[in-house]
Amino acid sequence: MKTNIFLMLLVAGALCAVQPVQAHHAFAAEYDQTKPLTLNGIITRMEWANPHGWIYMDTKGPNGAVKHWMIETAAPSQLSRHGLKKADFTDGMTAVVKGYQGKTDPGLANGRTLVLKDGRSFYIGSVGGPNDGAEPQ
Amino acid sequence: MAYIRHHAIPAVALSAMCLLVGCSKPAPEQPPAPAAPPYHPVASIREVMNSVIDPNVDVVWNAVKTDIDHGKQIEHAPANDEEWAAVRHSAMTVSEGANLLMMPGRAVAPPGAGSLAPGIELAPDQVRALIDKSPSGWNQFARALQDSLQPALAAIDKKDSLALFEAGDKIDEVCESCHQVFWYPQSGASAPASASTSPASAPAR
């Protein structure tokens, strides 16, 4: 019995340990609507997960320094509804993400649109984002 | 005959008295004072969210996902009975935790606590006012949260990771819908279609 409880706690701990904090907050509490940004870089990783997806992108600054971005997206069901698929995330892919800067973490952003190298564009914004015309009507 | 007349008069009188007593209203009784509820809320709603709901719903959400690392899809799902049991434990905790949110007498936040994002998210007294204005709406959202866990529990019992993943999306819809009404109704963001005062009329996002 003790072993089972220990294993359950271990599993639960392991499941939680690698996750970013996912507490719900208003969009404006976490992201700055006055700081839109356009990120052009290489997507290294995509977490296709609830309640939000996460795109990990590397961009290069003017001095060549690489900056790592963590970009929140809508939930996978929303991404799928707008035509994006897991298979669209390929090794070494370049893409352009438009979104908003995080308020506290300089490497955090909220994505609104994703444009792939082949020209396809997808709405990736979370519910509750600003009325900026990015969301298809 | 005289004997009958002699005894009949008291008998009739006695019967009449009995009828009068029987038909008269009983003395009004004071309604019993409502018993104090046996439960005692200790945590505020904010603390229940942070201590019970949030960490456990994260376990449900994170149980199934795909990590696409440099184009390689790595699927994550509970792999054995112990892992499924851990997710079920969390799903059940959230489901029952919804009852905690509905208990009357629970403070919104600890004494003296303010808004977590002033100007964007409401202060506890503002949240309180919204709940008091629509307690049935509040309870409906809490019930909707509880109900949203049922597909997740069913998926867990079938060890159906795809169904659990899809259930996770529905849980988030309920969370966000309630937050848009009671926590940050005027956050400056676009109002989602699901931001109604009742989850019953909330269309799927």
Interface residues (C-beta under 8 A of the other chain):
Chain A: N4 L7 M8 V11 A12 L15 C16 Q19 Q22 A23 H24 H25 A26 F27 A28 A29 Q33 T44 R45 M46 E47 W48 A49 N50 P51 A75 P76 S77 Q78 K86 F89 T90 D91 G92 M93 V127 G128 G129 P130 N131 E135
Chain B: N50 D54 P55 D58 V59 W61 N62 A63 K65 T66 D67 I68 D69 H70 G71 K72 Q73 E82 E83 A85 A86 H89 S90 L116 A117 I120 E121 F165 E166 G168 D169 I171 D172 C175 E176 H179 Q180 W183 Y184 S187 G188 A189 S190 P192 S194 R205
